[in-house]
Amino acid sequence: MKSYVIHLLRHGTSEGNLQGQYIGRTDSPLSAEGKRALLQLKTEGSYPKADAYFSSPLSRCVDSLKILYPEAKPVLVDGFRETDFGAWEGKTAAQLQAEDPRFSAWMQGKGEPVTPPGGEDGAAFMHRVCAAFEQFVQDRMRDGVTSAVVMTHGGVLMTILAAYGLPRARFYDWMTESGCGYSLRITPGLWMRSMVAEVYGTLPVLPDSGKAQREYTVMDTARAAADLLWRETPEEPKKED
């Protein structure tokens, strides 16, 4: 039976990421460091080619795709944009603590989870991304494109995998470094019955499969910012005896 492979990738480090800013709709460009890191990943490992290439319309995604796949002519998918942080766009957690009492109260656990003023709440974001991904899968089944690369944002990638990925895992369990991602396999029968996708590999593919994943300072910054926004702290891993 025909199956469909989708490689989901997170864009390289942007200027806003380096500053620890909330950047969603903001078209923050790739940083020089982000470009170098992508080229290094491409040298050390490999990224699978595909029949078609897709991207969020924001430049940090389009430019990341061009670095990893210079020959690609990506189709832009508006539904794969990052969440809209509204009035919090471009600001750090420290700035928001000083400027916005709602942010400070929310950080202290007072009241309900916050929606950024003028921005997109968590439920609306998840609904948008899931609708876009389901349409994306339907379109690939219709046009017969059996392999695709999607360059998108961390929040979009985690939302898709938390909703459809097998094995099942929580939202933050799918967080990955810039330039990295996951390979999914979709079998039409299983998709039609249960709307799930098998997550069968990580990207890039490294020659030493046992090599430990990198740790980037910017990754820690992004995780902390996400934790503050969505008020969800990942469970601590169980210690092995």
Secondary structure, 3 states (H helix, E strand, C coil): CCCEEEEEEECCCEHHHHCCECCCCCCCCECHHHHHHHHHHHHHCECCCCCEEEECCCHHHHHHHHHHCCCCCCEECHHHCCCCCHHHCCCEHHHHHHHCHHHHHHHCCCCCCCCCCCCCCHHHHHHHHHHHHHHHHHHHHHHCCCEEEEEECHHHHHHHHHHHEECCCCHHHHCCCCCCEEEEEECHHHHHHHCCEEEEEEECECCCCCCCCCCCHHHHHHHHHHHHHHCCCCCCCCCCC
